[in-house]
Amino acid sequence: MHIDIDQPREIAVEKLKKSIPKELWDTNEQFIAQLKNKIKNHPLANNPMIELLTNGRFNHQAVKNIHLEYRHAIVQIFTDALLMAQYQARQLEPRLPAGIKMIARFLLTLNVLDEFGFQPGTSTINYYQGNPAYAHYPLFEKVLNELNISIAERENYNPSQIAVEVRQYLEKSYDTYIAVVALLAVAEQQVILYSPPLRQATKSVGLNVEHGYYYVHGVSSDNTALAADDDHEDDLWFTLIQACTPEIYPSLEAMCIHYCDLWNRFWLYQYEANNHLTR
């Protein structure tokens, strides 16, 4: 029996849709569409930092400060959260039939593969392609190297209170599958909004951003990068459509909007703390 393996994302999404009753899928999909719209119109999307970063207004010290804050808030724990989402997919059972959790895990793995340094295609020996050197967290550490941030500075850095709050809010979601998936989806939206401006800010202080961390962050339609954060965000929303039920809509929306609020406060703090460090 032939099984198609050439369109893993599309196949997984179709299987997700068939894993729950159509009426529930349609209802959940409508709710998620409304939630995504609220997130895209949240003040986070119009924070003054976006313009300042994009225009390269900050000097080298400010860019260092911002990267140390961002490292603590999300970069260090992003793959931890992804792996917790994969593990907690077990919570789909017994509400859904045995084995259904593997569809969500399959889709989430596409994000994990990117984060860990795998690349699409097969090698000359017909095996997976990839190298841990391309994992996103080490690539971010290389940016810090190029910004001349020492290991001691990283280890001794005292993050702001809002950076701590952003990090802790995601960490506290690890025990609940729906919560960690939803917050990861919001985090991906934040990455989509702020990675291109951060790329420009980093470029403005002399770093080459045509490779490394900023080359693999952004949206799939960006010809200047090899990124797929928009695809990964969609994948997370699809897994959430499979998992949620109407009675949790209010709490789920409140949680996502609060995480947006925290991120908006994070970026407002970066503005206030660094607006005197301009070029």
C-alpha positions as CSV (number, residue, x, y, z in Angstrom):
1,M,0.0,0.0,0.0
2,H,1.4,3.4,-1.1
3,I,1.5,6.0,1.7
4,D,2.3,9.6,0.6
5,I,5.3,11.1,2.5
6,D,6.0,14.1,0.2
7,Q,3.7,16.6,1.9
8,P,4.0,16.0,5.7
9,R,2.5,19.3,6.8
10,E,-0.5,19.1,4.6
11,I,-1.1,15.5,5.4
12,A,-0.9,16.0,9.1
13,V,-3.4,18.9,9.0
14,E,-5.9,16.9,7.1
15,K,-5.6,14.1,9.6
16,L,-6.1,16.5,12.4
17,K,-9.3,17.7,10.8
18,K,-10.6,14.1,10.7
19,S,-9.6,13.3,14.2
20,I,-12.5,15.2,15.8
21,P,-16.2,15.7,14.7
22,K,-16.5,18.2,11.8
23,E,-18.9,20.4,13.8
24,L,-16.4,20.7,16.7
25,W,-13.5,21.5,14.2
26,D,-15.5,24.2,12.5
27,T,-16.5,25.8,15.8
28,N,-13.0,25.7,17.2
29,E,-11.6,27.0,13.9
30,Q,-13.9,30.0,14.0
31,F,-12.9,30.7,17.6
32,I,-9.2,30.5,16.8
33,A,-9.6,32.8,13.8
34,Q,-11.2,35.4,16.0
35,L,-8.5,35.0,18.6
36,K,-5.7,35.3,16.0
37,N,-7.3,38.5,14.8
38,K,-7.3,40.0,18.3
39,I,-3.7,39.1,18.7
40,K,-2.7,40.7,15.4
41,N,-4.5,43.9,16.4
42,H,-3.0,43.9,19.9
43,P,-0.8,46.9,20.9
44,L,2.2,44.5,20.7
45,A,1.9,44.8,16.9
46,N,2.3,48.6,17.1
47,N,4.9,48.9,19.8
48,P,7.3,51.9,19.1
49,M,10.2,49.5,19.4
50,I,9.4,48.0,16.0
51,E,10.1,51.2,14.2
52,L,13.2,52.1,16.2
53,L,14.8,48.6,15.7
54,T,13.9,48.6,12.0
55,N,15.5,52.0,11.5
56,G,18.7,51.0,13.3
57,R,18.4,53.7,15.9
58,F,20.1,51.9,18.8
59,N,23.8,51.8,19.4
60,H,25.9,48.8,20.1
61,Q,25.3,48.8,23.9
62,A,21.6,49.0,23.5
63,V,21.6,46.1,21.0
64,K,23.6,44.1,23.6
65,N,21.2,44.9,26.3
66,I,18.2,44.0,24.2
67,H,19.7,40.7,23.2
68,L,20.5,39.7,26.8
69,E,16.9,40.5,27.8
70,Y,15.5,38.6,24.8
71,R,17.7,35.6,25.6
72,H,16.3,35.3,29.1
73,A,12.7,36.0,28.1
74,I,12.3,33.4,25.3
75,V,15.4,32.1,23.5
76,Q,16.7,29.9,26.3
77,I,13.4,28.1,26.9
78,F,11.7,28.0,23.5
79,T,12.7,24.4,22.7
80,D,11.9,23.4,26.3
81,A,8.4,24.6,25.7
82,L,8.1,22.8,22.4
83,L,9.2,19.5,23.9
84,M,6.8,20.0,26.8
85,A,4.0,20.5,24.2
86,Q,5.0,17.2,22.5
87,Y,5.0,15.4,25.8
88,Q,1.8,16.8,27.1
89,A,0.0,15.8,23.9
90,R,-0.7,12.7,26.0
91,Q,-3.5,14.7,27.5
92,L,-5.5,14.3,24.3
93,E,-6.1,10.7,25.4
94,P,-8.5,9.3,26.6
95,R,-10.8,12.1,25.3
96,L,-9.7,11.2,21.7
97,P,-9.0,7.8,20.3
98,A,-5.7,6.0,21.1
99,G,-2.8,7.2,18.9
100,I,-4.4,10.5,17.9
101,K,-1.8,12.4,19.9
102,M,0.8,11.3,17.4
103,I,-0.8,13.5,14.7
104,A,-0.2,16.6,16.8
105,R,3.3,15.4,17.7
106,F,4.1,14.8,14.1
107,L,3.1,18.4,13.2
108,L,5.0,19.9,16.1
109,T,8.0,17.9,15.1
110,L,8.4,20.1,12.0
111,N,9.1,23.0,14.3
112,V,11.4,21.0,16.5
113,L,13.4,19.8,13.5
114,D,14.0,23.4,12.4
115,E,14.9,24.4,16.0
116,F,17.4,21.6,16.4
117,G,19.3,22.2,13.2
118,F,17.8,19.7,10.7
119,Q,17.3,20.7,7.1
120,P,14.8,19.6,4.4
121,G,16.0,16.9,2.0
122,T,18.0,13.7,2.2
123,S,21.8,13.3,2.2
124,T,24.0,11.5,-0.3
125,I,23.6,8.3,1.8
126,N,19.8,8.7,1.7
127,Y,19.5,9.9,5.3
128,Y,18.3,13.0,7.2
129,Q,20.2,16.2,6.7
130,G,21.2,18.4,9.6
131,N,23.9,19.6,12.1
132,P,23.5,20.8,15.7
133,A,25.6,23.8,14.7
134,Y,22.4,25.0,12.9
135,A,20.2,24.7,16.0
136,H,18.6,28.1,16.7
137,Y,19.7,28.5,20.3
138,P,23.4,28.0,19.5
139,L,23.0,30.4,16.6
140,F,21.7,33.0,19.0
141,E,24.7,32.5,21.2
142,K,26.9,33.2,18.2
143,V,25.1,36.5,17.8
144,L,26.1,37.3,21.4
145,N,29.7,36.4,20.6
146,E,29.7,38.8,17.6
147,L,28.2,41.5,19.9
148,N,31.2,40.9,22.2
149,I,29.1,39.7,25.1
150,S,31.3,37.5,27.3
151,I,30.3,34.2,28.9
152,A,30.7,35.9,32.2
153,E,28.3,38.7,31.2
154,R,25.7,36.1,30.1
155,E,26.1,34.1,33.3
156,N,25.9,37.1,35.6
157,Y,23.2,39.0,33.8
158,N,20.4,40.2,36.0
159,P,17.3,40.3,33.7
160,S,14.6,42.9,34.2
161,Q,11.4,42.0,36.1
162,I,9.3,42.0,32.9
163,A,11.8,39.6,31.2
164,V,11.4,37.3,34.2
165,E,7.6,37.5,34.0
166,V,7.5,36.8,30.3
167,R,9.7,33.7,30.8
168,Q,7.8,32.5,33.9
169,Y,4.4,32.8,32.3
170,L,5.4,30.4,29.5
171,E,7.2,28.0,32.0
172,K,4.1,27.9,34.2
173,S,2.1,26.5,31.2
174,Y,4.2,23.4,30.8
175,D,1.8,21.1,32.8
176,T,-1.1,21.8,30.4
177,Y,-1.0,20.9,26.8
178,I,-3.5,23.4,25.5
179,A,-1.9,26.2,27.5
180,V,1.7,25.6,26.3
181,V,0.6,25.1,22.7
182,A,-1.4,28.4,22.8
183,L,1.4,30.4,24.3
184,L,3.9,29.0,21.8
185,A,1.6,30.2,19.0
186,V,1.6,33.7,20.5
187,A,5.3,33.5,20.9
188,E,5.7,32.6,17.2
189,Q,3.6,35.7,16.3
190,Q,5.9,37.8,18.5
191,V,8.9,36.3,16.7
192,I,7.3,37.2,13.3
193,L,6.8,40.8,14.4
194,Y,10.1,41.4,16.0
195,S,12.7,39.2,14.3
196,P,13.0,41.4,11.1
197,P,13.4,44.6,13.2
198,L,15.9,42.9,15.4
199,R,17.8,41.7,12.3
200,Q,18.0,45.3,11.1
201,A,19.1,46.6,14.5
202,T,21.8,44.0,14.6
203,K,22.9,44.8,11.1
204,S,23.1,48.5,11.9
205,V,25.8,47.9,14.4
206,G,28.0,46.0,12.0
207,L,26.9,42.3,12.2
208,N,26.4,40.1,9.1
209,V,22.8,38.9,9.2
210,E,22.8,37.1,5.9
211,H,23.5,33.8,7.8
212,G,22.9,32.5,11.3
213,Y,20.1,33.2,13.7
214,Y,18.4,36.0,11.9
215,Y,18.6,34.2,8.6
216,V,16.4,31.5,10.0
217,H,13.8,33.7,11.7
218,G,10.9,35.5,10.0
219,V,8.3,34.4,7.5
220,S,8.5,31.9,4.7
221,S,7.8,34.6,2.0
222,D,10.8,36.6,3.0
223,N,13.4,36.1,0.2
224,T,16.2,37.5,2.4
225,A,15.8,34.7,5.0
226,L,15.4,30.9,5.2
227,A,12.6,31.1,7.8
228,A,9.2,29.4,8.5
229,D,7.9,31.0,11.7
230,D,4.5,31.6,10.0
231,D,4.2,27.9,9.1
232,H,5.1,26.9,12.6
233,E,2.6,29.4,14.1
234,D,-0.1,27.9,11.8
235,D,0.9,24.4,12.9
236,L,0.4,25.3,16.5
237,W,-3.0,26.8,15.9
238,F,-4.0,23.7,14.0
239,T,-3.0,21.5,16.9
240,L,-5.0,23.8,19.2
241,I,-8.1,23.6,17.0
242,Q,-7.9,19.8,17.5
243,A,-7.5,20.0,21.2
244,C,-9.8,22.7,22.5
245,T,-13.5,22.6,23.5
246,P,-16.0,25.5,23.7
247,E,-16.1,25.6,27.5
248,I,-12.4,26.7,27.7
249,Y,-12.7,29.5,25.1
250,P,-12.9,32.4,27.6
251,S,-9.9,31.2,29.7
252,L,-7.8,30.4,26.6
253,E,-8.4,33.8,25.1
254,A,-7.6,35.6,28.4
255,M,-4.4,33.6,28.7
256,C,-3.2,34.5,25.2
257,I,-4.1,38.2,25.5
258,H,-2.3,38.3,28.9
259,Y,0.8,36.8,27.3
260,C,0.6,39.5,24.5
261,D,0.3,42.1,27.3
262,L,3.4,40.8,28.9
263,W,5.3,40.9,25.6
264,N,4.1,44.5,25.0
265,R,5.3,45.5,28.4
266,F,8.7,43.7,27.7
267,W,9.2,45.8,24.5
268,L,8.1,49.0,26.2
269,Y,10.6,48.4,28.9
270,Q,13.3,47.9,26.3
271,Y,12.3,51.3,24.8
272,E,12.4,53.0,28.2
273,A,15.7,51.4,29.2
274,N,17.6,52.1,26.0
275,N,16.1,55.2,24.3
276,H,19.1,57.2,25.5
277,L,21.5,54.8,23.8
278,T,20.7,55.9,20.2
279,R,23.0,56.3,17.2
